[in-house]
Amino acid sequence: MDILGSTEVASFPVLNVLILLPAIGALVVALLPKNRPEIVRPIGALFALGAGAMSVFVMIKFQMSDSGFQFESYQSWIPSLGISWHIGVDGISLWLVVLTGLITPIVLLAVDPHHDPKPYTAWLLLLQAGSFGAFLALDLFLFFVMFEIVLVPMYMLIGGWGYNDRRYAATKFFLYTMAGSALMLVAIVTVAVLSAKDGGLTFDVVELANRQSLATNTSRLCFVAFALAFVIKVPVAPFHTWLPDAHTQAPTAGSVVLAAVMLKLGAYGLLRFGLYLFPEAAVWLAPTLVTLGVFGVIYGAVVAAMQKDLKRLVAYSSVAHMGFIILGIFAFTTQSLQGGILQMVNHGLSTGALFLMVGMLYERRKTRAIAELKGIQTAAPVFAGFFTVIMLSSVGVPGFNGFVGEFLILIGSFETRRWWTVIAATGVILAAVYLLWAYQRVFHGEPTSADEKTPDLRLREGLVLTPFIVGIVFLGIYPKPVLERIEPAVDRLLSHIEEYSDYERPEPNTPVIIDVHHATEKEEGH
Amino acid sequence: MKTISTAIFEAPSVDWWGLLPQMVLLGVALSLLLITSISRRKFSTAFSTLCSVLAGSTVFLIALGLWGDVQELGPRSSLASAFAVDGFSIFFTILISLGVITTALISHSYIEREGIDSAEYHALLMCSAAGAIVMASANDLIVLFIGLEALSIGLYVMIAIHTRRVEARESAMKYFVLGAFSSAFFLYGIALVYGATGSTNLVQIRDYLDQVAFRDEHILLAGIGLLLIGLAFKVAAAPFHFWAPDVYQGAPSPVTGYMASIAKAAGFAALLRVFFAALPSYKLDWSPIISALAILTLVVGAVMAILQTDVKRMLAFSSVSHAGYVLVAIQSANASGTSAALFYLFTYSFVVIGSFGVVSLMGWKDGHSLDRYSGIGSSRPVLAITFTVFLLAQAGVPLTSGFVGKFQVITSAVDVENYILASIAMLTAVISAYMYLKIVMTMYVTENNSEGPDITIHWTGGVVLGGILVFTLVVGIIPQSLINFSQNAVPVLIAG
């Protein structure tokens, strides 16, 4: 299957460049002269944009029908421990890579750090490099390195450019994630060491997944260790308590990247490593995880409704959205997994944009308290318009991307997790409650004198938000290009699970959305 | 075969090449003392520093030559098999020689600033380093003890060398009294082991234990236990760590770095040589005890560190918890565990010398309380990022040498299926990380004063800190050659 398109680019290690370009950019930015602060951000953005363009190139060259890993690159790293620099992209990671590629330059250009632009830009670029690495890694050691290393730039961003409580929030963020991944490292080593009897010590994910040499109980314990690391990162309630603090205290750029890219590392980790390496254990623990996911949907929504701070509200809405994704992943049907992956992208777009807009509002008013804002719509109608579109996408209104993702998750999970799905569906309504209520309180009503002076959206800000709006509307109306690239990889993963566990997929029903497209295409064709 | 009837004294063969490192260090140290005390001229600090650096570099080059020699011709022993020349001893000779060079350079500006007699300081540095090399090379418990004492006595004086500071004298006294205690334990251990096996030579002890099954092994076990206590004191493993925070805090910062790295490494070298190489047949007895010591050390080091408010005390407790990681690797009692311990010691030593090197740049007379570090991030960004890398390396963050070390330690524990110990080691790493992050945060996030402390960096210190920074990152990214180095340095006992 590795014919045609991939061979012509095989000579060019595009994924290596993807990881190295921002890292080199960070180094270049760090070495720029101190007396020219104005050139720092353009140069940084150039590197981030270069990486973004590269990720789009990967997307274009991606072979749709190929379910395996593409653009693979393999380089022995620490041979005595069986560790290699093995990276590759498949339908599961492709869109997260593109998301990472596009969000970082936008954030870099959109958000003004106010002080010390040099380290700020360098940390953001390192964050991009590390996130690429984590999404592309096919070696457990390499993945762990990338998974942990992204903590450092985010920690520095929160600590250096955050709000009042930034010390506490940054430390809490770092320690929570590190605590989660502590046991994962033990599990990683355990898997590699115990699998060594079947052909030597290796940390290669593909190799380990195909060996499946662990005893049932051992692999279940290892899966629990992996899952713990990832549910903290996602975060799944009740492991979410670091998230509201980190999000609220982080600078806008930090919040956007945290929501759009870093939370995905958890869900992606569950898919790529949890399900792939421990299929039997994943099926075994699925009821617990689905329950936690659904609990998160309801809990996140209820707590979000109670928030007084707009940014904290958006943070809690993340908990609810990520709960949906967990439900989708552990329902083990093609649609639910597709929906889960699509919803990761959707959440990145809508929540990322919401954080950007809350940041813009804060720049204008120096407050994020819902009670202190009123009637912004009158003073800033365009701003309110953009906010409405993004909010509706987050709520999951048909026509916007959120609907497609949530609908696929619900319809896919309904077959295998009926009652959980029923409860989760009420979360959709609750999302409408807290977001619309917040919108009503902030944008409607009689503006006070302070609210009246709120400036409207500037052109630059509009340009920054436009890619988000385009993505939101495009994926809402025509998600097919995304979904059909996800599907082969998802199918392959599910077959892998069926092969190594007693789980069997339900007989496929007619997939609703995809069928509609097929129908229209057929009509056009005949 | 020696028979009494011939009655001709046969002098043991001497491998002069193998003994050259200690001889160079001692020779330069004594000449330095002699020259500066005879000559009427007053020598500058730079002269003594140069002597230490040159002696260290010479030893380093000799050790490199010996390394190639041993890898090619195999390990050997000398002086009636009392002194080993193997990969293990040369590994530590290289580490110790680099430790002398870095410590000498870092001490340079400290000595000038505080007005300490530089010739004495550097002579003591070289003598104690010679003692450390003897410890790492000893094939005989008595020789080991001589090395231990040479190292310790040098350190007692180095700690107290800043005679005007009460804290320094107090901590030297503390270290001396407790150190003498632990030496007594160690000696008593030697006596009991000798009583049980009839020899102090490690080769003969191993061979004897291989052949003989004891009906009553209490004396031997008590001896092994006392040896372990003596060495656990030197490496500051809990519950024998109580001296460490006070002594580390009171000692001059460059000396603290030297103690926390080289003295600790020498202690672990002795531990590995005695337990892993000479007592493999009692593995099932000592491995669980070391495992328990490791857990206690890890937990105590991590938990106590986060309660401290003084940076030197924080780093002291962190050095206790690092001893715990090395013990985790040692308890696995196999070659891969030993090489993990060696790798960890090698990388950790430089990071800790660098960390205390940064601390020694602060010219404060009255303690290193954490909030005095605030603002360094903006006033000295390069220094701050260097210190941050050292701290993150100690926390075990990827792409630093500390992570690769920790990874191998965990692998060695998993290898012998000690999953609980591996998990405890990782979880205490998170607790310690809190303490390292607290220091990083203080440097970068200024609450009150935006002006950081006034720091001047002499080029000698700058070169060392930069070198250690590069080493830490390079080993973190491409560790294979250092892994090979430590794998070839697993100790072997050769009679000769």
Chai-1 contact restraints between the chains, C-beta under 6 A:
chainA,res_idxA,chainB,res_idxB,connection_type,confidence,min_distance_angstrom,max_distance_angstrom,comment,restraint_id
A,I78,B,Q480,contact,1.0,0.0,6.0,A-B,restraint_1
A,S80,B,I483,contact,1.0,0.0,6.0,A-B,restraint_2
A,V145,B,P398,contact,1.0,0.0,6.0,A-B,restraint_3
A,E148,B,P398,contact,1.0,0.0,6.0,A-B,restraint_4
A,I149,B,P398,contact,1.0,0.0,6.0,A-B,restraint_5
A,I149,B,L399,contact,1.0,0.0,6.0,A-B,restraint_6
A,G159,B,M441,contact,1.0,0.0,6.0,A-B,restraint_7
A,G159,B,Y444,contact,1.0,0.0,6.0,A-B,restraint_8
A,G159,B,V445,contact,1.0,0.0,6.0,A-B,restraint_9
A,G160,B,Y444,contact,1.0,0.0,6.0,A-B,restraint_10
A,R167,B,M441,contact,1.0,0.0,6.0,A-B,restraint_11
A,R167,B,V445,contact,1.0,0.0,6.0,A-B,restraint_12
A,T171,B,L437,contact,1.0,0.0,6.0,A-B,restraint_13
A,F174,B,L437,contact,1.0,0.0,6.0,A-B,restraint_14
A,L175,B,Y434,contact,1.0,0.0,6.0,A-B,restraint_15
A,M178,B,V430,contact,1.0,0.0,6.0,A-B,restraint_16
A,M178,B,A433,contact,1.0,0.0,6.0,A-B,restraint_17
A,A179,B,V430,contact,1.0,0.0,6.0,A-B,restraint_18
A,A182,B,M426,contact,1.0,0.0,6.0,A-B,restraint_19
A,A182,B,L427,contact,1.0,0.0,6.0,A-B,restraint_20
A,A182,B,V430,contact,1.0,0.0,6.0,A-B,restraint_21
A,L183,B,S423,contact,1.0,0.0,6.0,A-B,restraint_22
A,L185,B,M426,contact,1.0,0.0,6.0,A-B,restraint_23
A,V186,B,A422,contact,1.0,0.0,6.0,A-B,restraint_24
A,V186,B,S423,contact,1.0,0.0,6.0,A-B,restraint_25
A,V186,B,M426,contact,1.0,0.0,6.0,A-B,restraint_26
A,V189,B,I410,contact,1.0,0.0,6.0,A-B,restraint_27
A,V189,B,T411,contact,1.0,0.0,6.0,A-B,restraint_28
A,V189,B,V414,contact,1.0,0.0,6.0,A-B,restraint_29
A,T190,B,V414,contact,1.0,0.0,6.0,A-B,restraint_30
A,V193,B,V414,contact,1.0,0.0,6.0,A-B,restraint_31
A,V193,B,D415,contact,1.0,0.0,6.0,A-B,restraint_32
